[in-house]
């Protein structure tokens, strides 16, 4: 039995990090948990530290001062900025990939290159740095078609265009208007895949992978998958039509070939891989790789986790895979995101949130905080786009859905918006 006691620094401030903090806090191996920068929810499970998630030098300095045994990165940005590399130089364990391996998420065109080299099924796509070339290609392909910012865009850099006019607007918004900042200076244009989208999660080290589980995200802002893409408006776990056997098969076709190709290039991947897949009529196709837990998928997935996450993350950081089985309850879980008025374009912040404690008091309901902060009066207020993830466990998807939406109805603030159909496809 692994007996080590650990001091852990969790990096990030969203709902995923609140879920990770709650999960890590259950571990008998944990002696101290710090979260940088955290949010009012994470403060219930550890100590928040006023260091930005992308301030790599400050994170390393703090880790040294506090004799941190393990750094757990939540979001992708610090990994793409080289957090794991800085940890290695400082001899601090980090449960995430190097900057070179994090390009799997940091560059959509790099992912395409890896897929083509490794024979991984994916949509045909091309990278463009010139607007006119991109628009010419759009007209050669026709619509529907997908336009993606090549770099990191916090889950919002993808436009599934139903018409050529919509596709042209997306290209010009990203490349000329700078709507995605540096991330959209180059774009990847690819064929539009049709089917059910699912998220597959695995622990990876070198050429080896161990399945964690799967969830299904709901990307668009409106009911019935309408409106613009967001960072995610809710999730259900496990997803319908993608059972354990199908997940294991997807590891063989979508993840392990990528790991072999990355190792072959001298940039082995170590950490959590989140493969976004489209279940098409001809089989699963890769949409994208992410190099961390998803948000809001993590909230739904981690709610079902019954095994200890900390030894698994420590093993990853040491370049190995934990041999202890990863176990989940047989229950279903639902995560419903409550977002600020104006999200995803321009969220309106500052509104006082009421009812979080009431929702948390309901059986099987857990509220994870994301875009929140405390005001001078100690009240929880809206401070970002995606504000809360209201999650619930149930014996069936319908049971979980009913409980989650009861939790949502208990929470109020001016302008709160949420989808009313999270989990409907799984039913």
Secondary structure, DSSP 8 states (H G I E B T S, - for coil): -----EEEEEEE-SHHHHHHHHHHHT-TTEEEEEEEE--TTGGGTSEEE---TT-HHHHHHHHHHTT-SEEEE-SSHHHHTTHHHHHHHTT-EESS--TTTTHHHH-HHHHHHHHHHHT--B--EEEESSHHHHHHHHHHH-SSEEEEESS--TT--EEEESSHHHHHHHHHHHHTS-TTGGGGSSEEEEE---SEEEEEEEEEETTEEEEEEEEEE--EEETTTEEEE-S-SEEEES-TT--HHHHHHHIIIIIHHHHHHHHHTT---EEEEEEEEEEETTEEEEEEEESS--TTHHHHHHHHB-S-HHHHHHHHHTTS---S---B-SSEEEEEEEE-TTTTTS-----B-B-HHHHHTSTTEEEEE-SEEE-TTS-EEE-SSEEEEEEEEESSHHHHHHHHHHHHHT-B-TT-B--S-TTTTT-
